[in-house]
Amino acid sequence: MALFGLKDTQTAVLAYLLGFISGIIVLLLEKESSFVKFHAMQSTITFLALVILSIIAGYVPIVGGILGNILSLIGLIFWIVGMVKAYRGERYKFPIIGDIAQKQI
């Protein structure tokens, strides 16, 4: 049983709900489940990186707007895939970031 009496899969979904903010909260509160901690770490790294890249893209004239839209689409895809895989109980790794998250827990 994970946080607040929820199942591990439900808590892992919550880690993705608000991007890196919910990922950090779940990371700070979860003490036992490596499954939940993995998804919380992956959510935190993924969405924090996307926010940073979007901010940087905002400073690039013309191309930055297009790049920002592409990053938003990528974020939406990762958000949906992360929640679906977590709910199904899968330890799905996003490209590159999944391995980094796995090493951190």
Backbone hydrogen bonds, N-H to C=O, Kabsch-Sander energy under -0.5 kcal/mol:
donor,donor_aa,acceptor,acceptor_aa,energy
2,A,6,L,-2.3
5,G,2,A,-1.1
6,L,3,L,-2.6
11,T,7,K,-2.3
12,A,8,D,-2.5
13,V,9,T,-1.8
14,L,10,Q,-2.0
15,A,11,T,-1.3
16,Y,12,A,-0.6
16,Y,13,V,-1.4
17,L,13,V,-1.0
18,L,14,L,-0.6
19,G,16,Y,-1.9
21,I,18,L,-1.2
23,G,19,G,-1.8
24,I,20,F,-2.4
25,I,21,I,-2.1
26,V,22,S,-2.6
27,L,23,G,-2.3
28,L,24,I,-2.4
29,L,25,I,-1.8
30,E,26,V,-2.9
37,K,33,S,-2.3
38,F,34,S,-2.3
39,H,35,F,-2.0
40,A,36,V,-2.5
41,M,37,K,-2.6
42,Q,38,F,-2.8
43,S,39,H,-2.4
44,T,40,A,-2.4
45,I,41,M,-2.7
46,T,42,Q,-2.5
47,F,43,S,-2.4
48,L,44,T,-1.9
49,A,45,I,-2.2
50,L,46,T,-2.1
51,V,47,F,-1.9
52,I,48,L,-2.3
53,L,49,A,-2.7
54,S,50,L,-2.2
55,I,51,V,-2.2
56,I,52,I,-2.3
57,A,53,L,-2.6
58,G,54,S,-1.6
59,Y,55,I,-0.5
59,Y,56,I,-1.5
60,V,57,A,-1.5
63,V,61,P,-2.8
64,G,60,V,-1.1
65,G,62,I,-0.7
66,I,62,I,-0.9
67,L,63,V,-2.9
68,G,64,G,-2.7
69,N,65,G,-1.8
70,I,66,I,-2.2
71,L,67,L,-2.7
72,S,68,G,-2.0
73,L,69,N,-2.1
74,I,70,I,-2.5
75,G,71,L,-2.6
76,L,72,S,-2.2
77,I,73,L,-2.3
78,F,74,I,-2.7
79,W,75,G,-2.5
80,I,76,L,-2.4
81,V,77,I,-2.8
82,G,78,F,-2.8
83,M,79,W,-2.0
84,V,80,I,-2.5
85,K,81,V,-2.8
86,A,82,G,-2.3
87,Y,83,M,-2.4
88,R,84,V,-1.8
89,G,86,A,-1.4
90,E,85,K,-2.7
92,Y,90,E,-1.2
94,F,92,Y,-0.5
97,I,95,P,-3.2
98,G,94,F,-2.3
100,I,96,I,-1.4
101,A,97,I,-2.9
102,Q,98,G,-2.3
103,K,99,D,-1.8
104,Q,100,I,-1.1
105,I,101,A,-0.8
105,I,102,Q,-0.7
